[in-house]
Amino acid sequence: MREAARGNHEAAAACLSDELAAEFTICGTEKDAVRRIGEVADAGVRHLILKAPLGPDPAEAIQLIGERIIPYFLGAAG
């Protein structure tokens, strides 16, 4: 994980199994992210920290999170 701290996310990812990554990350399509966030919310998680790496286009990911994913859950809460 030192590689991730150094910004070498590819080297860090190579150290993780697919199963471990799936357990501790939220990734994939918008639908995948909504499903996974719903799962962790159902398990009692109330706060998430979203941080790099955010995919190949971080600005696009941030926009998607702000415009589609967060509003989805705000609507579900209301």
MOPAC internal coordinates of N, CA, C and O (Angstrom, degrees):
PM7 1SCF
backbone

  N    0.0000 0     0.00 0     0.00 0    0    0    0
  C    1.4492 1     0.00 0     0.00 0    1    0    0
  C    1.5240 1   111.28 1     0.00 0    2    1    0
  O    1.2310 1   121.04 1   167.59 1    3    2    1
  N    1.3221 1   115.61 1   -12.41 1    3    2    1
  C    1.4701 1   118.57 1   174.56 1    5    3    2
  C    1.5141 1   110.41 1   -59.65 1    6    5    3
  O    1.2310 1   120.79 1   146.54 1    7    6    5
  N    1.3363 1   116.10 1   -33.46 1    7    6    5
  C    1.4644 1   119.93 1   179.63 1    9    7    6
  C    1.5264 1   110.91 1   -62.28 1   10    9    7
  O    1.2310 1   120.12 1   141.05 1   11   10    9
  N    1.3133 1   117.38 1   -38.95 1   11   10    9
  C    1.4648 1   120.42 1   178.36 1   13   11   10
  C    1.5210 1   110.04 1   -64.86 1   14   13   11
  O    1.2310 1   120.16 1   139.65 1   15   14   13
  N    1.3137 1   117.30 1   -40.35 1   15   14   13
  C    1.4615 1   120.94 1   178.44 1   17   15   14
  C    1.5169 1   110.75 1   -63.33 1   18   17   15
  O    1.2310 1   120.61 1   149.73 1   19   18   17
  N    1.3129 1   116.43 1   -30.27 1   19   18   17
  C    1.4726 1   120.77 1   178.42 1   21   19   18
  C    1.5251 1   111.47 1   -83.25 1   22   21   19
  O    1.2310 1   119.99 1   176.87 1   23   22   21
  N    1.3184 1   117.62 1    -3.13 1   23   22   21
  C    1.4514 1   121.34 1  -179.55 1   25   23   22
  C    1.5166 1   114.16 1    90.68 1   26   25   23
  O    1.2310 1   120.14 1  -175.06 1   27   26   25
  N    1.3258 1   117.34 1     4.94 1   27   26   25
  C    1.4592 1   121.16 1   179.64 1   29   27   26
  C    1.5244 1   108.56 1   -93.29 1   30   29   27
  O    1.2310 1   120.98 1  -102.51 1   31   30   29
  N    1.3193 1   115.74 1    77.49 1   31   30   29
  C    1.4613 1   121.03 1  -174.08 1   33   31   30
  C    1.5234 1   112.45 1   -68.88 1   34   33   31
  O    1.2310 1   119.88 1   148.84 1   35   34   33
  N    1.3170 1   117.84 1   -31.16 1   35   34   33
  C    1.4631 1   119.85 1   178.65 1   37   35   34
  C    1.5258 1   111.02 1   -64.85 1   38   37   35
  O    1.2310 1   120.15 1   136.65 1   39   38   37
  N    1.3236 1   117.32 1   -43.35 1   39   38   37
  C    1.4670 1   120.51 1   178.76 1   41   39   38
  C    1.5235 1   110.51 1   -65.75 1   42   41   39
  O    1.2310 1   120.72 1   140.90 1   43   42   41
  N    1.3133 1   116.23 1   -39.10 1   43   42   41
  C    1.4640 1   119.65 1   178.99 1   45   43   42
  C    1.5276 1   110.31 1   -65.56 1   46   45   43
  O    1.2310 1   120.18 1   137.55 1   47   46   45
  N    1.3238 1   117.25 1   -42.45 1   47   46   45
  C    1.4605 1   121.06 1  -179.53 1   49   47   46
  C    1.5260 1   111.48 1   -63.35 1   50   49   47
  O    1.2310 1   120.45 1   146.91 1   51   50   49
  N    1.3053 1   116.75 1   -33.09 1   51   50   49
  C    1.4586 1   120.43 1   179.40 1   53   51   50
  C    1.5252 1   112.03 1   -64.71 1   54   53   51
  O    1.2310 1   120.20 1   160.37 1   55   54   53
  N    1.3212 1   117.22 1   -19.63 1   55   54   53
  C    1.4703 1   121.80 1  -179.39 1   57   55   54
  C    1.5237 1   112.68 1   -85.33 1   58   57   55
  O    1.2310 1   119.98 1   169.77 1   59   58   57
  N    1.3270 1   117.65 1   -10.23 1   59   58   57
  C    1.4625 1   121.42 1  -176.09 1   61   59   58
  C    1.5162 1   111.31 1  -105.38 1   62   61   59
  O    1.2310 1   120.72 1   -40.52 1   63   62   61
  N    1.3254 1   116.22 1   139.48 1   63   62   61
  C    1.4627 1   119.78 1   172.66 1   65   63   62
  C    1.5206 1   108.79 1   -74.77 1   66   65   63
  O    1.2310 1   120.62 1   -20.32 1   67   66   65
  N    1.3211 1   116.42 1   159.68 1   67   66   65
  C    1.4562 1   120.55 1   177.05 1   69   67   66
  C    1.5274 1   110.84 1   -60.33 1   70   69   67
  O    1.2310 1   120.48 1   142.49 1   71   70   69
  N    1.3352 1   116.68 1   -37.51 1   71   70   69
  C    1.4628 1   120.94 1  -179.18 1   73   71   70
  C    1.5317 1   111.04 1   -65.17 1   74   73   71
  O    1.2310 1   120.23 1   136.88 1   75   74   73
  N    1.3171 1   117.17 1   -43.12 1   75   74   73
  C    1.4671 1   120.59 1   179.37 1   77   75   74
  C    1.5207 1   110.40 1   -66.65 1   78   77   75
  O    1.2310 1   120.23 1   137.25 1   79   78   77
  N    1.3140 1   117.17 1   -42.75 1   79   78   77
  C    1.4612 1   120.44 1   178.15 1   81   79   78
  C    1.5257 1   110.63 1   -60.79 1   82   81   79
  O    1.2310 1   120.09 1   137.64 1   83   82   81
  N    1.3284 1   117.43 1   -42.36 1   83   82   81
  C    1.4627 1   120.69 1   179.88 1   85   83   82
  C    1.5202 1   111.64 1   -64.46 1   86   85   83
  O    1.2310 1   120.15 1   146.89 1   87   86   85
  N    1.3119 1   117.31 1   -33.11 1   87   86   85
  C    1.4673 1   121.53 1  -178.23 1   89   87   86
  C    1.5300 1   112.34 1   -72.95 1   90   89   87
  O    1.2310 1   120.31 1   146.95 1   91   90   89
  N    1.3247 1   117.01 1   -33.05 1   91   90   89
  C    1.4569 1   120.50 1  -171.55 1   93   91   90
  C    1.5133 1   115.09 1  -116.77 1   94   93   91
  O    1.2310 1   119.83 1  -168.17 1   95   94   93
  N    1.3183 1   117.92 1    11.83 1   95   94   93
  C    1.4617 1   120.04 1   179.15 1   97   95   94
  C    1.5199 1   110.55 1  -131.08 1   98   97   95
  O    1.2310 1   121.64 1   -14.93 1   99   98   97
  N    1.3060 1   114.47 1   165.07 1   99   98   97
  C    1.4590 1   122.02 1   171.44 1  101   99   98
  C    1.5178 1   104.59 1  -123.06 1  102  101   99
  O    1.2310 1   120.77 1   -66.10 1  103  102  101
  N    1.3234 1   116.13 1   113.90 1  103  102  101
  C    1.4636 1   119.20 1  -175.42 1  105  103  102
  C    1.5117 1   109.72 1  -149.33 1  106  105  103
  O    1.2310 1   121.42 1   -10.39 1  107  106  105
  N    1.3144 1   114.88 1   169.61 1  107  106  105
  C    1.4491 1   121.24 1   178.13 1  109  107  106
  C    1.5094 1   111.87 1   109.84 1  110  109  107
  O    1.2310 1   121.35 1    29.94 1  111  110  109
  N    1.3061 1   115.02 1  -150.06 1  111  110  109
  C    1.4627 1   121.38 1  -179.26 1  113  111  110
  C    1.5347 1   109.85 1   -77.79 1  114  113  111
  O    1.2310 1   121.55 1    -6.63 1  115  114  113
  N    1.3175 1   114.64 1   173.37 1  115  114  113
  C    1.4743 1   119.81 1   175.15 1  117  115  114
  C    1.5324 1   110.00 1   -56.25 1  118  117  115
  O    1.2310 1   120.43 1   135.64 1  119  118  117
  N    1.3111 1   116.78 1   -44.36 1  119  118  117
  C    1.4645 1   121.61 1   179.80 1  121  119  118
  C    1.5273 1   110.92 1   -62.52 1  122  121  119
  O    1.2310 1   120.37 1   138.90 1  123  122  121
  N    1.3424 1   116.89 1   -41.10 1  123  122  121
  C    1.4676 1   120.95 1   177.09 1  125  123  122
  C    1.5252 1   111.05 1   -61.32 1  126  125  123
  O    1.2310 1   120.94 1   136.20 1  127  126  125
  N    1.3322 1   115.80 1   -43.80 1  127  126  125
  C    1.4627 1   120.43 1  -178.49 1  129  127  126
  C    1.5272 1   111.11 1   -64.58 1  130  129  127
  O    1.2310 1   120.40 1   136.01 1  131  130  129
  N    1.3213 1   116.85 1   -43.99 1  131  130  129
  C    1.4684 1   120.63 1   178.68 1  133  131  130
  C    1.5291 1   110.37 1   -61.28 1  134  133  131
  O    1.2310 1   120.60 1   135.99 1  135  134  133
  N    1.3383 1   116.45 1   -44.01 1  135  134  133
  C    1.4676 1   120.20 1   179.13 1  137  135  134
  C    1.5245 1   111.01 1   -61.65 1  138  137  135
  O    1.2310 1   120.43 1   133.05 1  139  138  137
  N    1.3220 1   116.79 1   -46.95 1  139  138  137
  C    1.4778 1   120.77 1  -176.94 1  141  139  138
  C    1.5257 1   111.15 1   -67.44 1  142  141  139
  O    1.2310 1   119.85 1   138.20 1  143  142  141
  N    1.3171 1   117.90 1   -41.80 1  143  142  141
  C    1.4730 1   120.26 1   177.27 1  145  143  142
  C    1.5212 1   109.26 1   -63.00 1  146  145  143
  O    1.2310 1   120.00 1   140.74 1  147  146  145
  N    1.3301 1   117.60 1   -39.26 1  147  146  145
  C    1.4614 1   120.86 1   175.94 1  149  147  146
  C    1.5195 1   111.59 1   -60.44 1  150  149  147
  O    1.2310 1   120.34 1   139.60 1  151  150  149
  N    1.3328 1   116.96 1   -40.40 1  151  150  149
  C    1.4676 1   120.47 1   178.30 1  153  151  150
  C    1.5236 1   111.79 1   -62.94 1  154  153  151
  O    1.2310 1   120.37 1   134.32 1  155  154  153
  N    1.3210 1   116.90 1   -45.68 1  155  154  153
  C    1.4701 1   117.80 1  -178.59 1  157  155  154
  C    1.5245 1   110.73 1   -71.65 1  158  157  155
  O    1.2310 1   119.97 1   148.03 1  159  158  157
  N    1.3271 1   117.67 1   -31.97 1  159  158  157
  C    1.4639 1   120.06 1   175.37 1  161  159  158
  C    1.5208 1   110.88 1   -65.17 1  162  161  159
  O    1.2310 1   120.65 1   138.10 1  163  162  161
  N    1.3328 1   116.36 1   -41.90 1  163  162  161
  C    1.4641 1   120.58 1   177.66 1  165  163  162
  C    1.5252 1   111.81 1   -63.52 1  166  165  163
  O    1.2310 1   120.85 1   153.08 1  167  166  165
  N    1.3293 1   115.98 1   -26.92 1  167  166  165
  C    1.4687 1   120.71 1   178.47 1  169  167  166
  C    1.5287 1   111.63 1   -81.68 1  170  169  167
  O    1.2310 1   120.18 1   177.07 1  171  170  169
  N    1.3403 1   117.26 1    -2.93 1  171  170  169
  C    1.4563 1   120.58 1   175.74 1  173  171  170
  C    1.5163 1   115.82 1   109.73 1  174  173  171
  O    1.2310 1   119.85 1   176.69 1  175  174  173
  N    1.3225 1   117.90 1    -3.31 1  175  174  173
  C    1.4691 1   120.44 1   178.70 1  177  175  174
  C    1.5231 1   108.79 1   -71.21 1  178  177  175
  O    1.2310 1   120.41 1   -48.71 1  179  178  177
  N    1.3055 1   116.82 1   131.29 1  179  178  177
  C    1.4636 1   121.01 1  -178.90 1  181  179  178
  C    1.5233 1   113.25 1  -116.97 1  182  181  179
  O    1.2310 1   119.84 1   169.33 1  183  182  181
  N    1.3118 1   117.91 1   -10.67 1  183  182  181
  C    1.4631 1   121.79 1   179.78 1  185  183  182
  C    1.5229 1   109.14 1  -137.16 1  186  185  183
  O    1.2310 1   120.64 1   -46.16 1  187  186  185
  N    1.3294 1   116.39 1   133.84 1  187  186  185
  C    1.4582 1   122.20 1   177.38 1  189  187  186
  C    1.5214 1   109.11 1  -119.84 1  190  189  187
  O    1.2310 1   120.89 1   -33.03 1  191  190  189
  N    1.3023 1   115.90 1   146.97 1  191  190  189
  C    1.4537 1   122.00 1   172.59 1  193  191  190
  C    1.5209 1   106.37 1  -112.98 1  194  193  191
  O    1.2310 1   120.73 1   -60.64 1  195  194  193
  N    1.2990 1   116.22 1   119.36 1  195  194  193
  C    1.4594 1   121.57 1   178.68 1  197  195  194
  C    1.5178 1   107.94 1  -102.80 1  198  197  195
  O    1.2310 1   120.81 1   -56.31 1  199  198  197
  N    1.3246 1   116.05 1   123.69 1  199  198  197
  C    1.4566 1   119.30 1  -177.66 1  201  199  198
  C    1.5125 1   110.21 1  -146.83 1  202  201  199
  O    1.2310 1   121.43 1    -9.92 1  203  202  201
  N    1.3018 1   114.87 1   170.08 1  203  202  201
  C    1.4660 1   122.08 1  -178.92 1  205  203  202
  C    1.5168 1   110.12 1   -60.99 1  206  205  203
  O    1.2310 1   120.33 1   -31.08 1  207  206  205
  N    1.3167 1   116.98 1   148.92 1  207  206  205
  C    1.4630 1   126.21 1     3.42 1  209  207  206
  C    1.5238 1   111.85 1   -82.44 1  210  209  207
  O    1.2310 1   121.08 1   -40.62 1  211  210  209
  N    1.2915 1   115.54 1   139.38 1  211  210  209
  C    1.4628 1   121.98 1  -179.84 1  213  211  210
  C    1.5224 1   111.44 1  -108.57 1  214  213  211
  O    1.2310 1   120.34 1  -151.15 1  215  214  213
  N    1.3098 1   116.95 1    28.85 1  215  214  213
  C    1.4568 1   121.28 1   178.31 1  217  215  214
  C    1.5109 1   112.08 1    94.19 1  218  217  215
  O    1.2310 1   121.20 1     6.50 1  219  218  217
  N    1.3298 1   115.31 1  -173.50 1  219  218  217
  C    1.4583 1   119.87 1  -174.78 1  221  219  218
  C    1.5264 1   113.82 1   -69.13 1  222  221  219
  O    1.2310 1   120.06 1   157.06 1  223  222  221
  N    1.3330 1   117.50 1   -22.94 1  223  222  221
  C    1.4680 1   121.37 1   179.45 1  225  223  222
  C    1.5261 1   108.88 1  -131.03 1  226  225  223
  O    1.2310 1   120.19 1   -94.10 1  227  226  225
  N    1.3505 1   117.24 1    85.90 1  227  226  225
  C    1.4675 1   120.63 1  -176.91 1  229  227  226
  C    1.5279 1   113.68 1   -55.62 1  230  229  227
  O    1.2310 1   119.75 1   141.80 1  231  230  229
  N    1.3226 1   118.09 1   -38.20 1  231  230  229
  C    1.4680 1   119.96 1  -179.50 1  233  231  230
  C    1.5271 1   110.54 1   -63.39 1  234  233  231
  O    1.2310 1   120.49 1   138.53 1  235  234  233
  N    1.3260 1   116.67 1   -41.47 1  235  234  233
  C    1.4641 1   120.56 1   177.42 1  237  235  234
  C    1.5295 1   110.69 1   -64.38 1  238  237  235
  O    1.2310 1   120.56 1   139.45 1  239  238  237
  N    1.3383 1   116.53 1   -40.55 1  239  238  237
  C    1.4637 1   120.50 1   179.48 1  241  239  238
  C    1.5230 1   110.75 1   -63.52 1  242  241  239
  O    1.2310 1   120.33 1   135.96 1  243  242  241
  N    1.3129 1   116.97 1   -44.04 1  243  242  241
  C    1.4638 1   120.80 1   179.47 1  245  243  242
  C    1.5246 1   110.57 1   -62.62 1  246  245  243
  O    1.2310 1   120.67 1   138.57 1  247  246  245
  N    1.3353 1   116.32 1   -41.43 1  247  246  245
  C    1.4600 1   120.00 1   178.21 1  249  247  246
  C    1.5299 1   110.63 1   -63.18 1  250  249  247
  O    1.2310 1   120.17 1   135.28 1  251  250  249
  N    1.3204 1   117.27 1   -44.72 1  251  250  249
  C    1.4675 1   121.42 1   179.02 1  253  251  250
  C    1.5287 1   110.98 1   -61.36 1  254  253  251
  O    1.2310 1   120.47 1   135.85 1  255  254  253
  N    1.3146 1   116.71 1   -44.15 1  255  254  253
  C    1.4688 1   120.58 1   178.73 1  257  255  254
  C    1.5231 1   110.12 1   -59.99 1  258  257  255
  O    1.2310 1   120.88 1   133.25 1  259  258  257
  N    1.3408 1   115.92 1   -46.75 1  259  258  257
  C    1.4652 1   120.00 1  -177.57 1  261  259  258
  C    1.5079 1   114.87 1   -70.69 1  262  261  259
  O    1.2310 1   120.33 1   145.06 1  263  262  261
  N    1.3269 1   116.98 1   -34.94 1  263  262  261
  C    1.4637 1   120.10 1  -174.79 1  265  263  262
  C    1.5232 1   114.48 1   -92.96 1  266  265  263
  O    1.2310 1   119.96 1   154.97 1  267  266  265
  N    1.3450 1   117.68 1   -25.03 1  267  266  265
  C    1.4543 1   118.70 1  -173.25 1  269  267  266
  C    1.5240 1   114.54 1  -123.33 1  270  269  267
  O    1.2310 1   120.43 1   137.39 1  271  270  269
  N    1.3263 1   116.78 1   -42.61 1  271  270  269
  C    1.4610 1   119.21 1  -172.48 1  273  271  270
  C    1.5260 1   111.46 1   -81.38 1  274  273  271
  O    1.2310 1   119.82 1   128.97 1  275  274  273
  N    1.3155 1   117.95 1   -51.03 1  275  274  273
  C    1.4737 1   119.58 1   178.12 1  277  275  274
  C    1.5290 1   110.76 1   -60.41 1  278  277  275
  O    1.2310 1   118.82 1   131.81 1  279  278  277
  N    1.3342 1   119.86 1   -48.19 1  279  278  277
  C    1.4660 1   119.15 1   178.00 1  281  279  278
  C    1.5306 1   113.20 1   -58.20 1  282  281  279
  O    1.2310 1   119.69 1   146.56 1  283  282  281
  N    1.3248 1   118.21 1   -33.44 1  283  282  281
  C    1.4554 1   120.72 1   177.21 1  285  283  282
  C    1.5322 1   110.24 1   -56.95 1  286  285  283
  O    1.2310 1   120.84 1   133.36 1  287  286  285
  N    1.3249 1   115.99 1   -46.64 1  287  286  285
  C    1.4592 1   119.40 1  -177.48 1  289  287  286
  C    1.5204 1   112.30 1   -76.87 1  290  289  287
  O    1.2310 1   119.74 1   149.67 1  291  290  289
  N    1.3084 1   118.10 1   -30.33 1  291  290  289
  C    1.4666 1   119.87 1   175.31 1  293  291  290
  C    1.5237 1   109.67 1   -66.04 1  294  293  291
  O    1.2310 1   120.03 1   142.12 1  295  294  293
  N    1.3160 1   117.54 1   -37.88 1  295  294  293
  C    1.4664 1   121.60 1   176.24 1  297  295  294
  C    1.5123 1   112.15 1   -66.55 1  298  297  295
  O    1.2310 1   120.89 1   142.33 1  299  298  297
  N    1.3416 1   115.91 1   -37.67 1  299  298  297
  C    1.4737 1   120.43 1   178.88 1  301  299  298
  C    1.5093 1   111.03 1   -68.42 1  302  301  299
  O    1.2310 1   120.52 1   149.73 1  303  302  301
  N    1.3345 1   116.61 1   -30.27 1  303  302  301
  C    1.4689 1   120.61 1  -177.85 1  305  303  302
  C    1.5189 1   111.47 1   -78.33 1  306  305  303
  O    1.2310 1   120.57 1   154.60 1  307  306  305
  N    1.3417 1   116.52 1   -25.40 1  307  306  305
  C    1.4513 1   120.38 1  -174.88 1  309  307  306
  C    1.4592 1   111.77 1   -83.67 1  310  309  307
  O    1.2310 1   120.10 1   180.00 1  311  310  309

